[in-house]
Amino acid sequence: MATVGGVSQVAGNANSLEMENLARFAVDEHNKKENAMLEFNKVVNVKQQVVAGTIYYITLEAMDGDKMKIYEAKVWEKPWMNFKELQDFKFIGDAPAACTATA
């Protein structure tokens, strides 16, 4: 259980369907706001902060053209109000070479 107001690691379910859906939402909202063409790849890490709802800090990989890059999205969610808002979306860096290798 998260401490109210404190930021904590989301243990065990960082790659859950719920977190993936929030990450996809963040990429889609960023694309709309910035007229970008990022393509979601995967969730790397998730932290959460319990406020009036929950703020998720989602580190994710997305394709930008032909390069895999790392971004951090800040998503505020109040599920009982069917409310979701992208508050911040920023470039962190290029993904490690191992992440961009094709199988």
C-alpha positions as CSV (number, residue, x, y, z in Angstrom):
1,M,0.0,0.0,0.0
2,A,1.3,3.4,-1.0
3,T,1.9,6.2,1.6
4,V,-0.4,9.1,0.9
5,G,1.6,11.9,-0.7
6,G,4.8,9.9,-1.0
7,V,6.2,8.5,-4.2
8,S,6.7,4.7,-4.2
9,Q,7.8,2.0,-6.6
10,V,5.0,0.0,-8.2
11,A,6.2,-3.5,-7.2
12,G,5.5,-6.6,-9.3
13,N,3.0,-5.1,-11.7
14,A,4.9,-2.5,-13.6
15,N,4.3,-4.5,-16.8
16,S,0.6,-5.2,-16.0
17,L,-2.1,-4.4,-18.6
18,E,-3.2,-1.4,-16.5
19,M,0.3,0.1,-16.6
20,E,0.7,-0.7,-20.3
21,N,-2.7,1.0,-21.0
22,L,-1.6,4.1,-19.0
23,A,1.7,4.2,-20.9
24,R,-0.1,3.9,-24.3
25,F,-2.5,6.7,-23.2
26,A,0.5,8.9,-22.4
27,V,2.2,8.3,-25.8
28,D,-1.1,8.9,-27.6
29,E,-1.8,12.1,-25.7
30,H,1.8,13.3,-26.3
31,N,1.4,12.5,-30.0
32,K,-1.8,14.6,-30.2
33,K,-0.3,17.6,-28.3
34,E,3.0,17.7,-30.1
35,N,1.9,16.3,-33.5
36,A,4.4,13.5,-33.0
37,M,4.5,10.0,-34.3
38,L,6.0,8.0,-31.3
39,E,5.1,4.3,-31.2
40,F,4.8,2.7,-27.8
41,N,7.1,-0.3,-27.2
42,K,7.1,-1.2,-23.5
43,V,7.0,0.0,-19.9
44,V,10.4,0.1,-18.2
45,N,9.5,1.3,-14.7
46,V,6.6,2.7,-12.8
47,K,6.4,4.8,-9.6
48,Q,3.2,6.1,-8.0
49,Q,2.1,8.9,-5.8
50,V,-1.2,8.8,-4.0
51,V,-3.0,12.1,-4.0
52,A,-6.6,12.9,-4.9
53,G,-6.3,9.8,-7.2
54,T,-2.9,8.5,-8.2
55,I,-0.1,10.1,-10.1
56,Y,1.9,7.5,-12.1
57,Y,5.5,8.2,-13.2
58,I,6.0,5.9,-16.1
59,T,9.3,5.3,-17.7
60,L,8.7,3.8,-21.2
61,E,10.3,3.0,-24.4
62,A,8.9,4.3,-27.7
63,M,10.1,4.3,-31.3
64,D,10.8,7.8,-32.7
65,G,11.3,7.2,-36.4
66,D,13.8,4.4,-36.5
67,K,15.3,4.9,-33.0
68,M,14.2,3.5,-29.7
69,K,14.1,6.2,-27.0
70,I,13.3,6.4,-23.3
71,Y,10.7,8.8,-22.0
72,E,9.1,9.6,-18.7
73,A,5.4,10.3,-18.5
74,K,3.4,11.7,-15.6
75,V,-0.2,10.5,-15.7
76,W,-2.8,11.6,-13.1
77,E,-5.7,9.1,-12.7
78,K,-8.9,9.2,-10.7
79,P,-10.7,6.0,-11.7
80,W,-13.9,6.7,-9.8
81,M,-14.4,9.8,-11.9
82,N,-13.2,8.2,-15.2
83,F,-10.5,10.9,-15.2
84,K,-7.0,10.5,-16.8
85,E,-4.7,13.4,-17.6
86,L,-1.2,13.5,-19.1
87,Q,0.6,16.1,-16.9
88,D,4.2,15.8,-18.3
89,F,6.0,13.8,-21.0
90,K,9.8,14.2,-21.4
91,F,12.6,12.7,-23.3
92,I,15.1,10.9,-21.0
93,G,17.6,9.5,-23.5
94,D,18.3,6.9,-26.2
95,A,17.4,3.3,-25.3
96,P,20.4,1.0,-24.7
97,A,21.6,-0.9,-27.8
98,A,20.3,-4.2,-26.4
99,C,16.8,-2.8,-26.4
100,T,16.9,-1.9,-30.1
101,A,18.2,-5.2,-31.4
102,T,15.7,-7.2,-33.5
103,A,15.0,-10.8,-32.6
